[in-house]
Amino acid sequence: MNGKITIAGIGPGKKSLMTQEVIQAIDNATDIIGYSSYINRIKSRKNLNLHSSDNRQEHERAIHAIEIALNGKNVLIISSGDPSVFAMSSVMFETLDNGPEIWKEIEIIILPGVTAMLAASARVGAPLGHDFCAINLSTNLKPWSLIEKRIALSIECDFVIALYNPRSKLRPDDFVKTLKILKEKCEENRYIIFAKSVYSKYEKIKIVKLKDAKVEMADMQTVVIIGSSFSKIIKKKDASIIYTPRSVKH
């Protein structure tokens, strides 16, 4: 008899932001699979097997979960943020789609979580208050030419833009090129938010004008949000608030 696979988002790093369903799934799992830094957040207990792996082993994690579930176990795959936003849900379904028919009989449950751009938005106000888009800057799964096109068209449409995975040691130049496009196509006083490790003890948030944005302000723990031409800021002594009005005047 097959077990089941649950894929859950554990949010941005604060346990109180996990849903009750995710907490219950953690408590009920026989096996939990995930990137090592996520597994480190899980408290070990009797009859629980923890399986950690490297960040780039998503496909291997999916197959591992399937193999365990076929043995009747209750498997939980955890992702930071939301599992369906640039994370493990789509990896699992891609794996099932290209695998044997027996894999497709396994019950799959997706439990949502608070994704990085929503957590960052909440910390600074409401920059996503009007139309917005999210772009993953990683070139591991798609060419830079496609990313560049999507950035340019998003600017043309005047979306608020959330950028995931902006800069890593293996991809030091992608965000350099991104900032160059932004500075060429946007007004220099447009607001840009750098939100690192939001809701964790390592949280660091900067709101700057585009002309003052620096490449080193972003890394893999940072989500970058670029305001639209309508985004506004409310100056406060402790922390400024940035928001994007819901309506556009005709």
C-alpha positions as CSV (number, residue, x, y, z in Angstrom):
1,M,0.0,0.0,0.0
2,N,1.3,3.4,-1.0
3,G,2.0,6.1,1.5
4,K,1.6,9.8,0.6
5,I,3.8,12.8,-0.1
6,T,3.0,16.2,1.4
7,I,4.9,19.2,0.1
8,A,4.8,22.1,2.6
9,G,6.0,25.7,2.8
10,I,7.6,26.5,6.1
11,G,7.5,30.2,5.5
12,P,10.3,32.8,5.8
13,G,11.8,31.5,9.0
14,K,9.5,32.3,11.9
15,K,7.5,29.4,13.3
16,S,4.5,31.5,14.1
17,L,4.1,32.2,10.4
18,M,3.7,28.5,9.6
19,T,0.1,27.4,9.0
20,Q,-1.4,25.0,11.5
21,E,-1.7,22.4,8.7
22,V,2.1,22.6,8.1
23,I,2.8,22.2,11.8
24,Q,0.5,19.2,11.9
25,A,2.1,17.7,8.8
26,I,5.5,18.0,10.5
27,D,4.2,16.2,13.6
28,N,2.6,13.4,11.5
29,A,5.4,12.7,9.1
30,T,7.5,9.5,9.3
31,D,10.1,11.0,7.0
32,I,11.0,14.7,6.2
33,I,13.1,15.6,3.2
34,G,14.6,19.0,2.4
35,Y,17.6,21.2,1.8
36,S,19.9,21.0,4.8
37,S,19.3,24.5,6.1
38,Y,15.5,23.8,6.2
39,I,16.0,20.4,7.9
40,N,18.0,22.1,10.6
41,R,14.8,23.9,11.6
42,I,13.0,20.6,12.4
43,K,13.2,19.2,15.9
44,S,14.1,15.5,15.9
45,R,11.8,13.1,17.6
46,K,11.3,9.3,17.9
47,N,10.1,7.5,14.8
48,L,11.1,10.5,12.5
49,N,13.7,10.1,9.8
50,L,15.3,13.4,8.6
51,H,16.8,13.4,5.1
52,S,18.9,16.5,4.2
53,S,20.5,17.2,0.8
54,D,22.3,19.9,-1.2
55,N,20.4,22.9,-2.6
56,R,20.7,21.7,-6.2
57,Q,19.4,18.2,-5.6
58,E,15.7,19.0,-6.1
59,H,15.1,16.2,-8.6
60,E,16.9,13.7,-6.3
61,R,14.8,14.8,-3.4
62,A,11.6,14.2,-5.4
63,I,12.7,10.6,-6.4
64,H,13.7,9.9,-2.8
65,A,10.3,10.9,-1.5
66,I,8.6,8.8,-4.1
67,E,10.6,5.7,-3.2
68,I,9.8,6.1,0.5
69,A,6.1,6.7,-0.2
70,L,6.0,3.6,-2.3
71,N,7.0,1.7,0.9
72,G,3.9,3.0,2.7
73,K,5.5,5.9,4.6
74,N,4.1,9.4,5.2
75,V,6.7,11.7,3.6
76,L,7.0,15.4,4.0
77,I,9.1,17.6,1.7
78,I,9.7,21.0,3.1
79,S,10.5,24.3,1.2
80,S,11.1,27.7,2.6
81,G,8.4,30.2,1.8
82,D,5.7,28.6,-0.4
83,P,6.4,25.2,-2.1
84,S,4.8,26.3,-5.3
85,V,6.8,29.5,-5.9
86,F,10.1,28.5,-7.5
87,A,10.3,25.5,-5.3
88,M,9.5,21.8,-4.8
89,S,5.9,21.4,-5.9
90,S,6.7,21.8,-9.6
91,V,9.8,19.7,-9.3
92,M,7.6,16.8,-7.9
93,F,5.0,17.1,-10.7
94,E,7.7,17.3,-13.4
95,T,9.2,14.1,-11.9
96,L,5.8,12.3,-11.8
97,D,5.0,13.4,-15.3
98,N,8.2,11.9,-16.7
99,G,8.2,8.8,-14.5
100,P,6.4,5.4,-14.5
101,E,2.6,5.1,-14.1
102,I,2.8,3.7,-10.6
103,W,4.3,7.0,-9.4
104,K,1.2,8.8,-10.5
105,E,-0.9,6.8,-8.1
106,I,0.8,8.3,-5.0
107,E,-1.3,10.8,-3.1
108,I,0.3,14.3,-3.3
109,I,-0.8,17.1,-0.9
110,I,0.4,20.7,-1.3
111,L,0.4,23.0,1.8
112,P,1.0,26.7,1.1
113,G,3.3,28.9,3.0
114,V,4.3,32.6,3.2
115,T,6.6,33.3,0.3
116,A,9.5,35.7,0.4
117,M,8.0,38.6,-1.5
118,L,4.8,38.6,0.6
119,A,6.9,38.5,3.8
120,A,9.1,41.3,2.6
121,S,6.1,43.3,1.5
122,A,4.5,43.0,4.9
123,R,7.7,44.2,6.6
124,V,7.9,47.5,4.6
125,G,4.2,48.3,4.0
126,A,2.3,47.3,0.8
127,P,4.6,47.6,-2.2
128,L,2.5,44.9,-3.9
129,G,-0.7,46.8,-3.6
130,H,-1.1,47.1,-7.4
131,D,-0.2,44.8,-10.3
132,F,3.1,43.0,-9.8
133,C,5.1,40.1,-11.1
134,A,7.8,37.7,-9.8
135,I,11.0,36.8,-11.7
136,N,13.6,34.2,-10.7
137,L,17.0,35.5,-11.8
138,S,18.7,32.1,-11.7
139,T,20.1,31.0,-15.0
140,N,20.3,27.4,-13.9
141,L,17.1,26.5,-15.6
142,K,16.6,29.2,-18.2
143,P,18.8,31.4,-20.4
144,W,19.7,35.0,-19.5
145,S,18.2,36.2,-22.8
146,L,14.7,35.1,-21.6
147,I,15.2,36.7,-18.1
148,E,16.4,39.9,-19.7
149,K,13.3,40.0,-22.0
150,R,11.0,39.5,-19.1
151,I,12.6,42.2,-17.0
152,A,12.4,44.7,-19.9
153,L,8.7,43.9,-20.6
154,S,7.8,44.1,-16.9
155,I,9.3,47.5,-16.7
156,E,7.4,48.5,-19.9
157,C,4.2,47.3,-18.3
158,D,5.1,49.3,-15.1
159,F,4.7,46.3,-12.8
160,V,6.1,46.2,-9.3
161,I,8.8,43.5,-9.8
162,A,9.9,40.9,-7.2
163,L,13.2,39.3,-8.0
164,Y,14.1,35.9,-6.4
165,N,17.6,34.4,-6.3
166,P,19.2,37.7,-7.4
167,R,22.9,37.0,-6.8
168,S,25.0,34.0,-5.9
169,K,28.7,33.1,-5.8
170,L,28.2,31.1,-9.0
171,R,26.2,33.8,-10.7
172,P,27.8,37.1,-9.6
173,D,27.0,39.0,-12.8
174,D,23.3,38.4,-13.3
175,F,22.2,41.1,-10.8
176,V,24.9,43.4,-12.3
177,K,23.1,43.1,-15.6
178,T,19.7,43.4,-14.0
179,L,20.6,46.7,-12.3
180,K,22.0,48.0,-15.6
181,I,18.6,47.3,-17.3
182,L,16.7,48.9,-14.4
183,K,18.8,52.0,-14.4
184,E,18.6,52.4,-18.2
185,K,14.8,52.0,-18.4
186,C,13.5,53.4,-15.0
187,E,13.6,56.8,-13.5
188,E,16.5,57.1,-11.0
189,N,14.3,57.9,-8.0
190,R,12.2,54.7,-8.2
191,Y,12.2,52.8,-4.9
192,I,13.9,49.5,-4.6
193,I,13.7,47.2,-1.5
194,F,16.4,44.7,-0.5
195,A,14.9,42.3,2.1
196,K,17.2,39.7,3.4
197,S,16.3,36.8,5.7
198,V,12.9,38.4,6.6
199,Y,11.4,37.4,9.9
200,S,14.6,35.7,11.1
201,K,17.3,36.9,13.5
202,Y,19.4,37.8,10.5
203,E,16.8,40.1,8.9
204,K,18.2,43.1,7.1
205,I,16.0,45.5,5.1
206,K,17.0,48.5,3.0
207,I,14.8,50.8,1.0
208,V,16.8,52.9,-1.4
209,K,16.3,54.9,-4.6
210,L,17.4,53.1,-7.8
211,K,20.3,55.5,-8.3
212,D,21.7,54.4,-5.0
213,A,21.2,50.7,-5.4
214,K,24.4,48.6,-5.3
215,V,25.0,45.0,-6.5
216,E,26.4,43.9,-3.1
217,M,23.1,44.7,-1.4
218,A,21.7,41.5,-2.8
219,D,22.5,37.8,-2.2
220,M,20.7,34.5,-2.3
221,Q,18.9,35.2,1.0
222,T,17.5,38.5,-0.4
223,V,14.3,39.2,-2.3
224,V,14.5,42.4,-4.2
225,I,11.3,44.4,-4.9
226,I,11.4,47.2,-7.4
227,G,8.5,49.6,-7.1
228,S,6.4,50.9,-10.0
229,S,6.3,54.5,-11.1
230,F,3.3,54.9,-8.8
231,S,4.9,53.5,-5.6
232,K,5.2,56.0,-2.8
233,I,7.0,56.3,0.5
234,I,5.8,57.6,3.9
235,K,8.7,58.9,5.9
236,K,8.8,57.9,9.5
237,K,11.5,58.3,12.2
238,D,11.8,54.6,13.0
239,A,11.2,52.9,9.6
240,S,9.7,54.3,6.4
241,I,6.6,52.7,4.8
242,I,6.5,52.0,1.1
243,Y,3.2,51.3,-0.7
244,T,1.8,51.2,-4.2
245,P,-1.7,52.7,-4.6
246,R,-4.4,50.2,-5.8
247,S,-5.8,52.6,-8.5
248,V,-4.3,54.4,-11.4
249,K,-5.8,57.7,-12.5
250,H,-7.0,57.7,-16.1
